[in-house]
Amino acid sequence: MDPDAAWYEISEYVQNAEWAEARERALDLRHWLETGGLAPKITGHESFDRIAAKAACNAVLER
């Protein structure tokens, strides 16, 4: 899993309203994070990036 690539893909899918694909990648990334994988680099602060990525994944999954 490349969390940076997953984050980028999720953002592209959301931007293009491709919700099924966004949900699939969000599930993958959330699982990766929950099992101890590194967070995507969003701000450069690992602990905050993990919180932000999980929140974004959850928001996509709730849509």
N, C-alpha and C positions, 0 to 999 in steps of 0.2 A: 504494500500500500504506500503510495506517495501522497501524504496528506495535503501537500501544496497543490498537486494536480487535482485531487478530489475537490478541494475548496474552489479552485478555479472552475472546474466542470459544474459544480453546483451553482455557482454564480451565473455562469453562462446559461444553464438550463432555466434558472429562475428568470433571467432577463428575457429569454425567448418564450416564456410561459410553457415550457416543456416539463410539466409537473410530475409526470410518471418517472421520467429520467432523473429529475431532481430528487425525488423521494428515494429512488434506488441508491443513488450516490450518498444521500444523507444517511440512509441506514448503514451503508458501508462505513462511512466516516465516523458515525456515532459509535458503532461497534468497535472500530479501531481505537477510538479514544477511551472507551470504557474498559478495554482490555490492556490499557497501558501504553498504547502507541503515542508517538509524538504528535503534538497539535500542528496544524498548518501555521506557517508564519504569517500572522496578521499584523501584529504590533511589534513583534520581536520579544515579547514578554511571555514565556511559555505558559505560566499559570493563568494569565489573563486570556491568552489565545485559546487555551483549552475551554475556558468558560464560554467565550464568545462563539467558538465553533460548535460546542454542544447546544447552545441556545439557538443558533442559526439552524442547525440540523433539526432540532425539535420544532422550530417554527415552520420549516418546510414540511415536516411530517404531519403537522396539524392542519395544513392547508388542504 
